Amino acid sequence: MKHQEVCVNAYGITVKKMCASCAMKEVLNDGNRVCKKMGLKVKQQFVCCHWQMSDGLKNAGLQSHGVVRLRGTQKIMIQ
């Protein structure tokens, strides 16, 4: 089993290094992921040398009064 690399953003939130947390990813309508940098279809756990933390994860932990919403519906799940 391969070791999963992690890093910490400026607000102390731990982020796993993988395609799912990368700024270079693009998720297609059918659910497939494409690396915009390499132009390849990749899996969620894939990580390459071009990995950069996404803007959303860079700002995670910035505000202490955020909410978690259900994807696609905007229904608040955790306040």
Protein Blocks (a to p, Z undefined) as FASTA:
>chain_A
ZZddddddfkopacdddfklpckbccdfkopacdfklopacdfklccfkbccdfklmmgo
kaccbccddehklpafbZZ
